[in-house]
């Protein structure tokens, strides 16, 4: 039903933009109406996914402990930086400081994610028009182009899928667009502050920061600005990055968080192969946006000798394309990612959308047919409907990716199923086990969050364990070149968990096998989920096994069934 409504809104938006294209370009109220419909499409596109990713609960556990006074830690007393999204972790923790309810952290993440996604749609509109206005400062008669960029952004599956997912992806995309707008506007201090916030949100924000530095340095070399712009930019970034880095080194002692260390483990050849497969799959699904990139390049290369204002605007488009390309290169080098809908590449289609539409605007602004004609009424863009029709069609293709691609909506639904089941298992452990019980698992998200602060959770893949992340053996977790670390000997003999959970949710039949790493010191305890056909098996330490099984069996939702 929701899919039908979403497609219906897209059809209405397509008819509105194509049918009233000239009015959208000349009348602000029509433009706002089109933008309002675009925001509605974005909301429906996000709600269509409605999946809180299990990955997000790792951050939520840090946020919960921060709000409850334990500090930014995964387990109280263990200072390990198992997250790489400090700003997001901090923002979602703030509501927990005033509300004594852990659910408010999850709700805040969903609200903030949706707001950031809508903000990205609006910023795509603003950034596109700002770039085109640089070339036509005397007569900026193409404001409808911003609407087209906004429509494409609202249809980007990799952005919409994570609007409600509780992860930092929408915030990072928002900060990337904000930084680009500040760079184009020449606001050095603002740009420095924003890129610092981007680095505090995602590690790849460093690439954005370097791009900003190059942008102002080139302006200085070309005489457009003096060296004070570079200094102001660096000062704006240092105001936040300096204290934050000192705090991190003081609390965690390492410059790189565990998740970054594990991502760069494993052989280069396998990582590059996995990263290439990841990007190739993305390009196949996003052929419409790849076409936009090709069109933007063609338009930029068509006219090379242009006046100064146009050259400045063209440089802004090149900046967007360079940022998109650098994001792709970084993802290839990191081996891709395991989450669906190409989460790590979410900024790329948005940047390509703005670059493609802005490049067309610059092409029109410098065309002989637009020169010397008052009001822009004779500009082919305003007279014809080809461009808006093409753009809304491309947006429709992107929506089709959400609905039909197996790595999009179906894969997110599977994530939601797994997270829901692991959350139930986590609540079961929290209700059944005494405070201080140590549990090992690779499901460090929803299970660990719902297990509560009284249960110590050991991550067998090392994201939230310092020793495993930095001393463990690299382990490929997918065929895509994504690596984690492991050290079962350390987990079993030094962390000595009382309970180990290896399943990523329920199974449909009883499982009585045991991982050889746990054999000898542990035994399998199998439980049936009451009133369902589902099972969950855990490993319990042999010495206190009877007591642990009795505690777990006492829960009304789970019934112990012996494997013997």
Buried (B, 14 or more C-beta within 10 A) or exposed (E): EEEEEBBEBBEEBBEBBBEBBBBBBBBEEBBEBBBEBBBBBBBBBBBBBBBBBBBBBBBBBBBBBBBBEBEBBBBEEBBBBBBBBBBBBBBBBBBBEEBEEBEBBBBBBBEBBBBBBBBBBBBBBBBBBBBBBBBBEEBBBBBBBBBBBBBBBBBBBBBBBBBBBBBBBBBBBBBBBBBBBBBBBBBBBBBBBBBBBBBBBBBBBEBBBEBBBEBBBEBBEEEEBEEEBBBBBBBBBBBBBEEBBEEBEEBBEBEBBBBBBBBBBBEEEBBBBBBBBBBEBBBEBBEBBBBBBEBBBEBBEEEEEBEEBBBBBBBBBBBBBBBBBBBBEBBBBBBBBBBBBBBBBBBBBBBBBBBBBBBBBBBBBBBEEBEEEEEBEEBEBBBEBEBBBBBBEBBBBBBBBBBEBEBBBEBBBBBBBBBBBBBBBBBBBBBBBEEEBBBBBBBBBBBBBBBBBEBBBBBBBBBBBBBBBBEBBBBBBBEBBBBBBBBBEBBBEEBEBBBBBBBBBBBEEBBBEBBEBBEEBBBBBBBBBEEEEBBBBBBBBEEEBEEBBEBBBEBEBBBBBEEE
